[in-house]
Amino acid sequence: MRILRADDLIEVPWKNGGGTTREIATGITDQHVVWRISRADVAQDGAFSDFTGFIRILTVVSGGGMVLEHENGTLDAELWDPVRFDGNLRINSRLTRGALTDLNLMFDPTFCEGDVIVRRGPFEQVILRPAFGIVALHVLSGGPTMNAARLTTGDTAFLDEADAALSLGDGDAMLEIRLRYLDLSDNVKLCIGKP
């Protein structure tokens, strides 16, 4: 198990000035980004970047919600409620209750499958690492433990080599981010933090 602490995340401002991004991890092959996990601080309404070829799962992790407007309707992104959509969807976001922070999982569905599950305490379970893939656990609140290591809000733990015992108490919450590789076995390199 490897842990990326919230304090070690590096802020990168958006080109349009509407927020900042913090890279959490990427999965890469020799020639391709297979998946990416990042946090974004969103300060104002605006257009989403085009991520054609990727599926995107966005979860508001703190602050207010936002409405994702597209040509066929809207998606509501509320606190701790993952929203899944195609990365090529032309979206304009509208904040509903002020600035927020969201977590994005983006993955290429030709290389892997991904999912984001909210876990709330009290909860105890051995989290199984996929045979071909990884599990990342991102803390939303409280102080859960994994293999007796204490985590705090904004920390991310990665299970890329072994299973881990997860314990959440009252008030603890996490996102369980699961990625399963389809044909790549061990050819995906895990890069934690800013590559």
Buried (B, 14 or more C-beta within 10 A) or exposed (E): BBBBEBEBBEEEEBEEEBBBBBBBBBBBBEEEBBBBBBBBBBBEEBEBEEBEBBBBBBBBBBBBBBBBBBEEEEBEBBBBEBBBBBBEBEBEBEBEEEBBBBBBBBBBEEBBBBBBEEBBBEBEEEBEBBEBBBBBBBBBBBBBBBBEEEBEBBBBBBBBEEEBEBBBEEEBBBBBBBBBBBEBEEBBEBBBBBE
